[in-house]
Amino acid sequence: MTEPGPTPPQGPGRAAGEDPRTSPTRGRASSPPPRTLFSLFPGTRRLPRTLPDALARSGRQLPPPGPNMAPLGLLRFSPRLRASARGLSGPRAKGWVCYFSTSTRQHTKFYTDPVEAVKDIPDGAKVLIGGFGLCGIPENLIGALLKTGVRGLTAVSNNAGVDNFGLGLLLQTKQIKRMISSYVGENAEFERQYLSGELEVELTPQGTLAERIRAGGAGVPAFYTSAGYGTLVQEGGAPIKYHKDGSVAIASTPREVREFNGQYFLLEEAITGDFALVKAWKADRAGNIVFRKSARNFNLPMCKAARTTVVEVEEIVDVGSFAAEDIHIPKIYVHRLIKGENYEKRIERMSIRKEGDVKTKSGKPGDNVRERIIRRAALEFEDGMYANLGIGIPLLASNFISPNMTVHLQSENGILGLGPYPLQNEVDADLINAGKETVTVLPGASYFSSDESFAMIRGGHVNLTMLGAMQVSKYGDLANWMIPGKLVKGMGGAMDLVSSARTKVVVTMEHSAKGNAHKIMEKCTLPLTGKQCVNRIITEKAVFDVDKKKGLTLIELWEGLTVDDIKKSTGCDFAVSPKLKPMQQITA
């Protein structure tokens, strides 16, 4: 016959002295009565200070060490904890109990088969899928979805991989009904299905997409952003689905607009998912995860924004292998975890340099139209500035940054401190720029997630944005992301990059389109990327400054051309600076 234990503490709703085993409340869905520290040490008024002392005084022994056991011998009961166990005076004292636990129960469930980890994703589910281009995509989990054959998915991802890899595989099998993305890119099947009416596509500015996901994970239902004001994103009418005859079947809805401090902002709603499929580098056996280099991108915010987050990693390590301050995503966000068996880590754009590469292969500055623009654009850099450069001409201008000048290059996929293209032996699939090209970083560089990257951009912390354009208007409107019904690349991060009034926006482009069609116009005819956002235009013929109210002013002219020549090739009027000078070129 066992001796009765200590009298259980009186819980709310139970009479003094009432036996919980015969109480009317017996059988209700509730936990056993908690045991306070003092209930473990009856007859004492003083608590032990360490766990081994506590166990010895209660006639117990320290459990044998296991892979998930903390160094319990170091655990101490603080004065505050011991005071809490005795009970406090006043209204806060009621119901205050204190526990310690040696439980090894885990929140994260570990799997060995990726199909098992995703087999309960139902038809019609909304799934967040991490990655940027092909960098940091959950290859094994995407392959598992192919095997389960789930259909009618709404996929939230920055882009959809390429035709035969990544999410492109799920597009080929018609398992995706709707994409919520910022960029179609070079995925020809993605573009074909969209334009033919087979696929619904909700194009969203990249920074807005990242913030909508971050907000969803943080329980914020909506927020205001300046990105997209004055565009189809704000006005509505952007095609989400086409009829087979090319007419619009489903169009986007207008956004609510409010003015704050003289600037207009759109209301954007948060995004959450039924499931998130995420790729990380390593996890410990508690479920904490870390990412590697630029593979963090959208993976990090997506971890937090789904009811069930499934993470695949390259390696699982013991608890304690990561310093607590080095963990990128704590275990509370990770529901399922699997070690991926095979990783192709395909590189979308292999860009390398050779030892002794020179900055340019042209013999004389200005011989080449493209180089002429590049060499003028390079004069926009200033020592110590932070700059974001679009692919093509803007990025090539960085080759001409003076060695006596420091310019910190930011890439919207999560890098600050971009370096040159890598040598062949430096190529790393986890290190790409926003153009999906392989890159290196300079000493002092840092990596971060996509939502953090666009916080820098929208917040005006980037001094200079340089990008290309299809059209620019007299008052600085910019169009560079789609030709309705013909060409859809998506806005990517451009709408966010031009949204901050504190960032100088420089457009680099050829002066005229094919057939000498005007690209500098009274009013843009293509859907806008930004309204009254451009500060300077650089072409192979001229340099214009842009004033939101006064319009264009010609400030530089290429040698051999006249003002009349520029008037003939420009689709709007402009002023001529009294200090007009020959178009400048940086020297190598």
N, C-alpha and C positions, 0 to 999 in steps of 0.2 A: 504494500500500500504506500503510495507516494505521499509525501507531505505537501500540503497546499502551498502554492507560491505566494508571493506578496499580493496584497489586495490590489486589484486593478484600480487605476485612477478613475475618478467619476467623470463620465463623459456627459455632454449636454443631453438633457432629456431623460436622464436615469436617476432614480431616487437614491439617496444615500443608503449604502449598505446593500443595495440590490445586486443579486448575483447575475452577471451577464448571461450565464448559461440558461437561466430560467426567465430572463427578461422578456417582456412582450415584444421588444425590438429584435429578438433573436430571429435569424433567418433573413434579415434584410441584407441587401447588397452593400456591405460595408466592410472595411478592413478590420482586423483584430485590434483591440485597444492598444495604443502605443505604450511602450514601456519607457519611462524616463530613466535618466542615468541613476537617480537615487533609488529607483525600484530595483536596480541591479545590485546595489550595495546597501541593503537594509540595515538600520541601526547606526548609520554614520551621518555625520554632519559635514564631512569634508570629502570632496571628490578627489580621486587620484589624478595626477598630472599627466601621465603617459598611458598609452593603451596597454603595454605589457603589465604595468602596475594594476590597471583596471581589471585585466583578465585574471591576474594572480589573486586579487582580493575577492573575485567572484568564483574562484575555483575552476577557472577555465584556462586553456592554453592558447597561445598564438597559433593560428592555422599555418600549415606549411606553405611556403612561397609558391606562387603559380605565375603564369605568364601575364596575368592581368591584375596581380596584387600590387598595390602601392607599397612603399617602404613603411609599413604600419608602425614599426617600432619608433618612428620619429614623430608620430601623431601626438600632439599635446592638446589638453583641454585648456583653453584660454580662460582668464578670469571672467570674461563676459559670458562664455559658454557655461561655466560652472554656476555663475549667478543666474543664468536663464534656467538651468536645471533646478535650482532651489525654488525658483518662482520669484517673480517681481511683484512689487507692491503697485497698487493702482490698477486702472482699467486694462492696461496692456498685459497684465499678468495672466488673465484668464486664457486658458487653452495653450499657453506656452509650454512646450515640451522640447527636449533636445535629444537627438539620437546620434549614434555613430553606426556605420554599416561597413561590413566587409563583403557585401554582395558583389558578385562578378557578372551579374545580369547585364546584357548589352542592348542598346537601342538599335544598333546596326546589325542587319542580318547578312551573313556572308554566303555567297554562292560560288559554285565551281562551273556551272553551265550557264552561259549567257541567255539561252532560250528560257531556262527556268526563271531567270530574273525578270523577264519581260512577258512571259506567256499570258499573264492576266491583263495586259493592256487590251482593252476591248475595241471593237470597231467604233469609229467616230470619236475616239479620244483626242484630247488636245495634248500634244507632246512637245516639250521644250528640248531642243537638241543643240548641244554646245559645239563650239568650234568657230574658226574664222578662215574662210577658204577651206583648205584641207588640213589646216594646223589645229591640232587639239580636238579632232572629231572622235566620237566614240565608235570606232570601227567595228568592234566585236558586237556591240549592242545593236548597231544598224544592221549587221549581218543576221542577228537573231530575229529582228523584225521581218526580214525577208523570209525566214523559215517559218515564222508563225502565220504569215499571210494576212495579218490584220489589215483592214482596209478603211477608207473614209477618214483618214487621219487629218487633223489640223496640225501642221508642223510649224513651230516657231523657231526660226534659225536665221542667222544673219544672211546666209545665202544657202545654196543647195548643192554644194560641191561641184563636181564636173559630171559630164555625161555618164561615165562608167565607173564612178567611185563616189563614196560618201553618200549623201542624200540623193544624188543623181540615180543611184540604184533603185531607190524606192519610187522615184518618179517614173523610171522605165517600166516598173511593174504596176503602175497606176494605183499605188497604195495610199497616195497623198491626195486629198481632195482640195485642201487650201494651204497655201504657204503664207506665213506672215514674216516678211523679210525686208531687208533694206537694199539688196543688191542681187540682180540676176546674173550679172557678170558674163563669163564665157561659157556658161552651161547652155548649149544650143537647144537641148531637149526641153529645158525649163522654159526658155523663151518661146519655143514652138508650141508647147502645150498651152501657155498663157494666151498667145495671140490667136490660137485656133479655138479657144473657148473650152478646152479640156480641163483646165486647171484654174482655180480661183487664186488670185495673188493680191494680198494686201501689202502694198509697198509702204514702208515706214522709214523715216529718217533714222540712220543708224544710232545716233545718240539718243533719240527719243525711244527707239526700240530697247536699248540697254536700260534706260531709266524706267520705262514701263515695267520691265522685268524686275528691276531692283525694287521699285515701289510695290509691286505685287508681293515680293518676298517680305517686305517690311510692313505689310498691312496698311499701306497708304493707297486709298482707292483711286486717286487722281492727282494731277499736278499741272502747273502751268509752265510752258516753255516757249521761248521765242522762235525756236526752229520751225520753219515751215510757214511762218506768217506771210500772207500775200501769195501763197502757192495753192495748188490743188489740195494739198493736205488740209489747209484751213478752209478753203472755199467749198470743198467737196466736189464730186464729179469725176474723181480719178477712177479709171476702169479697174474693177476687181475681177470681173469676168466678162468676156466677150461672147456674143452670139457667133455662130459659125460664119455668118455673113459679114462679120467685122464690126457690127454695131454693139453698143455697150449693153450687157445684160444686167450687171450689178455694178453700181457706182458707189464710191465712198461718200459718207455723209459729212456735212460741214461741222467744223469744230466751234465751240463757244470761244469767244475772244474777250479778253479784258485788258485794260490799260493799267500799267504800273509804272510810275515815275516817267511818264512820257513815252514808254515803249509798249508795244502790243505783244500779247502772249496768248497761246492756244491752250485749251484744257485738253489734256490727254489722260485716258484711263489706263490703269495698271493692267498688266498681263499676269495671269497665273495659269498653271497647267495641271492636268491630271497626273502627268508623269514628267520627269526631267531625266534625260539621258546625258550623262556628263563624263568627260574624259579628264582624269587627273594623272599626275606622275606617280605619287606614292601615297599609301594609306598605312596607318598603324592599326593594330588589332582592336583598338577602341572605336575606330571609324573616323578619326581625324584625317584630313587629306591636305596635300600640298601639290602645287602645280609647278611646271617648269617653263621658264622664260616666257615667250609670247603665246604659249598654249593656254594661258589663263583666260584671256579674252572673254567670251560670253559664258564660259563654263562656270565662273565663280557666281555671278548673280543668279544664274539658272538653278544652282543648287538650292537656293532659298525659296524659290517661287512655285514649287509644285507640291501637291499632296504627297507624292511618293517620288523620291529622288534616287535614281539608280546610277552608281558611279563605277566606272571601270578604271583600273590603274595598272601600271606596269609592274609594280612591286608592292608587296605587303610586308611591313616590318613590325618589330616588337614595339609595344608601348614603351615610351621613354626615348625612342630613337629620334624624335623631333623635340627640340626645345619648345616649351609651351608657347613662347612668343613667335615661333616660326611657323605655326600652323595657319594655313590660309582659310580653311573651312573647318569649323569645329564639328564634332560628331553629331550634334543635335540636328543638323540638316541632312545627314546621310542615312537613308533608310535601308538601302541594299548596296552591297559592294561585291565586286568580282575582280579577280586578277585576269586581265586579258592575256590570251595565249599567243596570239600572233598580231604583230603590228607592221603594216607595210610602210606607214608614214610617208605616203607619196608627197612629192614636192610639186606644187603647181607651176611655179616659175623658177627654174634654176638659173640664178644669176651669179656669175663668178668673175673674179678679176685674176689676171696673171701677174706674176712678179714683173715689176717694171712697166706696168700699164701706164700710158700717158693719159692726160685728161682729154685730149682731143686728137683726132687723126687728120684734121684739116690743116692745110698748110698756112693759111692766112685768115685772121679773124674776119668774119663776115662773108667768107666764101660760100657758106652754106646758110640757107634761110633759117633753118632750125637752130643752128649754132649761134646765129646773130641774136635770136631771141634769148637763148640761154645765157650768153655773155652779158646781155643787158640786165636780165633778171638777177644775175648774181650780184649786181650793185645794190640790190634792195636789202642785203644782209647787213646787220650792224653787230658790233661786238657785244656779246653777252645776251643777245636776244633768244627767245624761244620761238621756233618756227615749225609749221606743219606744211609739208610740201606734197602736192598731188603727184601721181605717177606721170611719167613722161618728162616734158620740158622742165617743170618745177624741180623735180628730184635731180635731174641732171645738172641743174644750176648749182647744186651743192658741191659738185666737183671743183668749182672755182672759188670756194671760200678760202680766203687768205689764211696761210698758216699762222699769221700773227693775230688772227681773229678767232674767237670762240662763239660758235652758234650751236645752240642745243636743239637738235631736231627731234620733234615729237611725231609718233605714228599712232593713229587713232585706234589701232588694234592692241595698244597697251605697252608702248616703249617710249622712254625719254632718254635720249643720248644715242641716236642711231649713228653707226659708223659706215664705212664703205662696204661694197659687196665683198663676200668672203673669198679667200683663196680656195682651191679645190678641197684641201684638207681641213678647211674650217666650216664647211657646209653643215648646217644643223636644221633639221626639219622642224624643230620647235622654235626657230628664230627666223621670222619673216616680217616684212613690212606690210603696210596696208594694201600694197599692190600685189601681195602674195609672193614677192621676190625674196630670195634668201639674202640675209644681211648679216652684219656684225654690229656690235655695240662698242662704244668708247668707255674708257675708265670713268667711273662715276655714274654710269647709266642705271636705270631702274626699270622694273617691269610692274605692270598693274593690270587690272581688269578693264573691260570695255566701258563699264559705267563710270569708273574712276577717270578714265581717259577723257570722256566727254564732259565730265565735271570741269576738268581743266579748260576744255575748249569753250563750252558755253559760258563759263565763269569769267572769260576774258583774260585768262592767265597766259595764253599763247599770244605773242606779240604780232606775228605775221602768218597769214594763210596765203599760199600761192597755189593756184589751180587753173585748169584749162576751162574752155567754154565753147558752146555752140553759137551762142548769141549773147551780146551785152547791149543794154539800152543806153540811151543818152543820159539817163539819170541814175545809172548804176544797177538796174535790174539784171539778173544773171539767169541764163538757161543753159543747162548742161547735162540733163539726165534722161530725156526721152524724146522720141518723135512718135506721137500717138499713132497706133496701128501699124507701125513699121519697125521701130527700133526701141527696145526697152532694156536699158542696162541697170536702171534703178538709181536712186539718188545717193546711195551709200551714206557716207558721212558729210557730204557737201553741204546739205541744208544746215547742219549744226555748225560746221566750220565757218559759215558766213553769217551766223546769227548774232554774234556778240559785237556790240558797238565799240568795244574797246580793242578789237583786233583789226589790224590793217589787212584788207583783202586786195590782193594783186592778181589780175588775170593775165595769163600768158597764152597767146594763140596766134595763128596766122590771120592776117588782116581780112582775107576774103575766103569764102567757101568755094567749092568746085563750081566752075562756070562763072566765076567772079561775083557770086551772090554775096550780098552784104552780110556781115556778121556783127558789125557795130551799127545799131539801128535806132530809129526814133522810139520804137516800142518792140519788145520781143514778141515773136509770133509762136514760139514754142513754150511749153509749160515751164514756169519759173522754178528756179532753185532757191532764189532769195530776192527780196524786193529792196531796191536802193541800198545795196550792200557793198558794191565794188568801189574801191578807192583809186585804183590805178589800172590802166590797160597797157600792156606791152605787146607789140606786134613786130614783124620784121621791117615795117615801114615807119612806125612812129610810136611815141609814148604819149598817152593822155592821162591827165588827172581828171577825176570825176567828182563833181559837186552835186549833192542830192537835190538842190534847188536850181542851181545855175546851169548844170549840165557839164559838157566836156570842154576841156582846155588842152590844146596841143602844146606840149612843152618840149618835145624832142622830135627831130626829123632825120631819117636816114640820108646819108650823104648821096647827092645826085638826084634826090626827089624834091619836088616843090610842094607848097601848100595846096596848089590846085590839083596836083596828083592825089593828095590825100583826100581832098573833097570828092573827087570822082569815085574813089574806092570806099567811101564811108557813107552809110545810109542815113545820116542826120547832120545837122549843122553843128558847128563847134566854134569856140573862141580860140584865138591864137595868142599865146603868151608873149608879152613884150620882151621876155627874156628867152625866146625860142633859141635852142641850140642844137648842134648836131647830136645824133643819137649816140649815147655813150656805150663803150664796150670795156669790160674788164680785161686786163692783160693777164696772160697765163703766168 
